[in-house]
């Protein structure tokens, strides 16, 4: 579930924002410390960040930090303020009351359309794994699938830029997964890599024959592997 962070929430505004987030299937997290919001957001690729006007006065440069980090670059940043005429650079919308939140929907949709997506297909990779955390910190929205069929469903629905698939799936041979993925991606716009625990020439060749772009060996978040995927670790 996409996240929304609320920095230094006040009672009324926090309740209104939480209700807004709930109705839009956003997980709302309230935090008193803006620096803590920054630390958490850099690891979770949030959809929205709500900031009280007082936060910007006390923490100068905070917006620049959000906008320069891949994981928060495409978040919609909303300023909660009674002064609608003041919108610092990097702010998407200034909201005074609950009525102003109605303007937020198209902004979130537009910002999130720029977020690259990755599908990781493995029964063993978890959301807190170094690979997933690195992808998230690099700006990717990551979708996990334990089976090949679920991975193909995610790939069809999310139009990912990157698909990483375990070298051993529970429900189908990996070369079959690669072929079926490419059936929906004839132009090979998706980067497709196979995760192997150790070198295996036979599996590698079979996957390449099935149009995989290559394979990755542990540790999967190693800088050499990330460079192969076109990812530079910035965090």
N, C-alpha and C positions, 0 to 999 in steps of 0.2 A: 504494500500500500504506500503511495507517495506520501511524503511528510510535509508538514507545515510547521515552522518554528515561530514562536511568539516571544520576543525579548521584552523583559520587564513588564509583564501584563498587569493591567489594573483590573479590578473585579468585573465591572460592567463590560468593558471591551473584551476581556478574556472570554467571558461567557458567550458573547455575541459571535466572536471569531471561532470559538470551538464549535458552536452550532453550525456556522457556515461550513466549516471543514468537514464535519460529520455528514452533512447533506451532500457533500461532493466527494465523499470517500477519501478524504485526506486525514492522515494521522496527525493530530495537533499536539505539539509538545511545548509547554510553557516553561521558560527559564528566566531567572532573575538576572543572571550574569550574561551580558552580551558576548563577552569573550568565549564563554562556554558554548553559546549558540554557534559562534564561528567554528570552534573546535569540532562540535558534533556535526554541523552541516557539511564540513569538508569531507566527512566520511559517509554521507548518506544521500547526496544528490537531491536536495529538497525541491519541491515544486514552488513553495511560497515561503517568504520570510517576512514576518510582521515586526516592525520596529516602532517603539514610542519615539516621539520627537526628542525627548530628553536624552535618549540613548545617543543620538548623533552629537549632541552638545558635549556629552561626557566622554565619548569615544571617537574622536576625530580620526578619519582614515578608515573607518570600519567598512563603509560602502566600497571603497577601493579594494579592500581585501576580499570582499565577496565577489566582486566583478573580475578580479584577476585570477581567481582559483577555478580550475576546470569544473569541479564538482558543484560550484554555486553560480557559475557564470550565467546559466540560463534560468535561474530561479527568478520568479516575480518578487521584487522587493517592494513592500507596501509600507508607507509611512503613516502612522496614526497620529494625526495632528488636527487642531482646530484651525490652523492657518493653511487654507487650501492654496494660497498663492505662493507658498514656499515649497519647492521640490528640488532638492539637491541633485546634481548629476548622478545617474545610476539608479534613481528611484523610478519605479514604473507608475505608481499611483499614490496620491495623498487621499486618505480617507478620514472623514470627521465622524461619521456615524454609521450605523448598520446599513442605512440606505445606500451608502457609497460602495458597499461590498458588491452590489449588483454589477458594477463596472469591471469587476475583477475576472470574471469567467473568460472572456475573450483574450485577456492579457495572459492568463495562465496557459490557455491553449496555444497561443502564438509562441510564448517562450519555450514551452515544452516540446513544440514541434522541432526545435533546433537541437534537442538532446539526442545524441547517438545512442543506439540500443545494442545490447549484446545478449545473446542467449547462450547459457552454459548448460550443456546436457550431460548430466552425470548423477549417479545415485550416491556419490561420495562427497561432492563439493557442496559446502554449506555457505550460507550467507555471510558468516564471519570468517571464511577462509581468506588467506592472504591474497589469493588470486582475485576473488570477488571484491575485496576491499580496495585493491589496487585499481581495478577497472572502474569502480565507483568514484574513487578519488581522482581518476583521470577524466571524469565527466560522463561516463557511461551510465545509463539506466540498465540494470542487469536483471534478466529474467532467468530463473532456475527451473530446470526440468529434470526429473529423475529417470524418465524413459525417453526413448527415441520418438515415440508417437506424440508425447507431450511437447517435446522439443520442436517437432515439425509444426505442431499447432501454434506454438509461440512464434515461430519464424514466419508463418503465414499471416498472423495477426499483427505483429509488431514491426515488420519490415526492418530487421536488424542490420547493422553495418557489419557485425561480427558474430560468428557462431563458433563455439568451442565444444567439441563432442568427445566424450570419453571413448577410449579405444575398445572398451568392452561394454556393450549395452545389454540390458536385461531382455528386451523385447524384439531386437532385430540386429542383424549384422551391421557393423558400422559402415561398410561400403554401400549397403542398401540405403542407410540413412543419408549418406552423401548424395547418392543418385536422386533420391526422392526430394531432397532439398533443392538440388539444381533443376529439377523439373519445374519448380516454381520460381527459379532464378536463372533463366536461360542466358542472360547477359553476364552472369557471374559477378554481380555487383556486391554480393556478400562474401566477406573473407571467411573461409572455412578451414579450421585447424583441428587436428586430432590430438587429444591428450593421451600420452602413453607413459606407463611407469618406467619403462626401459626401452632401448632401441629394439625394434622388431622389423627387419627388412621386408618380410612378407606382408605384414599388415600395412606398412608404409606404402608399398607399391600398390597394394589393392586399393587403398584409399586415394592415392594419386590417380590411379586409373578411373576411380569414381569421381574425379574432379575436386578432391580436397586440395587446398593450397599448400599444405605442409603439416608437420607434426611438432608438438612441443613436449619436451622432457622436463621432469622435475629439477629444481623448483619452478613451477609454472609462472611465478611472478618475478623470475630472474630478469634483470635488465636486458639480457640478450634476447629472451623470448618476447619481452615487451617491445623491443626495437623491431623484431620481426613482424609484430602486429601493428607497427606504426604508432606505438604509444611511448611517450616520454614521461617518466615519473616526475611529477612536480611537487609532490607532498611527501 
